[in-house]
């Protein structure tokens, strides 16, 4: 009897007291989770694109679709906005995000970069890495780069180690680098020493018991370039691919172990001026079914895309093309959190292989949105008038300096110089290093646009000695993919007029990173102009001179006329041209409705104040305000909060949809 109880006790110790583990059985071609064969079906969602109050809702919907795992990138640039300053609070509370996933019943796959792509500015790398231009070699074993990554990883994993699976948390796998194979091929150098250093750096911070993996496009050359010892190689591809052929390229480097598609695309990304990308649901579920039937583990990128609020959206190159604020991605869960037909089709497919949760009786397929009506906008001032209160940096230099040289990551920079000598009439202004869009003024009157995306780098001018030349330069998003990552912003290099280098520049940084400060400025100006008619007259004259370009506008609104819960809504900017929108000091992101495809901006209910509190809205209109100057009617000076999104509007490209295979970008 004693032997029996001793055996029972030992079995209990083995079963219930062992350290949690997540490993690979190479003999059985499967993952092993706590001793049991395991297959994950996961979905990607980015905490930095979703208001924190909505994390749980989106995760519960992922779980409802049958998913058992959440995959997420970690964005270095958001967490370390300046060297040594770390932020892990509010919408960047990564620990809360990961613990919420565990509470919902999701394991977590962590992708800490340091480069993440994700259509984010600079692929998630902090802009301050470029302060000294090409003095740092990105994504290499360059000591200057690796020292910064080491400092970042030490801070990151000190925070996250308690959430590793072996420590009782949900993190089952950590990615080493990110799609490095394509980058190595693009740059012509597959830096295996760098990959080994990245692997060893992660191990030094989390220990040797965490499963490490890599992700590359499903081409043998990419997988080979991204392969490093003791890191499990996986592939990524979209619907319509030859599944067996794609996985055969993984098998070249991982002859045993689970088949894994780490990025299965149910949709695709957008660019301004190009048609909204859509991927057929039938294609998505057919390829998903084919993968699952082979026993593969699959991550759906993205299951919920969210929004690139603020200045977070990046760009691609070549040709230079900026991504819009919406990151809807034609994903199964829309930008606003609604469930699509694609969602239910994926759930049905996953249900053939995994147990599905019950559908809650109170589930709302589409949540009610707010239709809060038109908002009258009032002119505040030009950007030039605001320099004294909103600028963060002022610098004098013989030659132009970039954003990064002046410790600015996002927003706008005003470059100004006085013309000292007589010019031909007309004379050519040439700015080959415009990064990315420049509005040109002479004595504060607009005379033209320079555009990197449209390859407009020069402009004929009529300008006299003593006149001031001003260029307001917008960062439209640093390049997020490919070999040209070191994408400094502002003016890179010299500016010439009639072939002569212009010198003696004043640079004024307008990052617009502080929404509360912007609110305070607009309120102060509007209050002052009700009392000071001379000031009002001067500002209105400056508005007329500007033609509505680079101008601030403000309005107020209530959510109905009775106390109630705020609803998600969408900001429609019909008649406005291009700019940035803020509500209650929160930067909603960029708008550019005249070129599409995005016509409305998502406004999450979490930033709105319920009745009877007043809400504020501010626009920086960069190009053409529809009212307030010349013969434009004040009645046109409105925006509208509507209950329907429009991210599929007309574009200059017509019905032509961009390519939908990431691997094809290698030939751009």
Secondary structure, 3 states (H helix, E strand, C coil): CHHHHHHHHHHHHHHHCCCCCEEEECCCCEEEECCEEECCEEEECCHHHCCHHHHHHHHHHHHHCCCCEEEEECCHHHHCCECCECCCCHHHCHHHHHHHHHHHCCEEEEECCCCCCCCEHHHHCCHHHHCCHHHCCCCCCCHHHHHHHHHHHHHHHHHHHHHEHHHCCCEEEEECCCCHHHHHHHHCCCCHHHHHHHHHHHHHHHCCCCEEEEEEECCHHHHHHHCCCCCEEEEEEECCCCHHHHHHHHHCCCCCCCCEEEEEECCCCCCCCCCCCCCCHHHHHHHHHHHHHCCCEEEECCCECCECCCCCECEECCCCEECCCECCCCCCECCCCCECHHHHHHHHHHCCCCCCCCCCCCCCCCCCCCCCEEEECEEEEEHHHHHHHHCCEEEEECCCCCCHHHCCCCCEEEEEEECCCCCCCCEEEECCCEECEEEEEECCEEEEEEECCCCECEEEECCCCCCEEEEEEECCCCECCCCCCCCCCEECCCCEECCEECCCEEEEEECCCCHHHHHHHHHHHHHHHHHCHHHHHHHHHHHHHHCCCCEEEEEEECCCCCCCCCCCEEEECCCCCCEEEEECCEEEEEECCCCCCCCEEEECHHHCCCCCCCEEEEEEECCCCCCCCCCCCHHHCEEEEECCCCCCCCCCCCCCCCCCCHHHHHHC
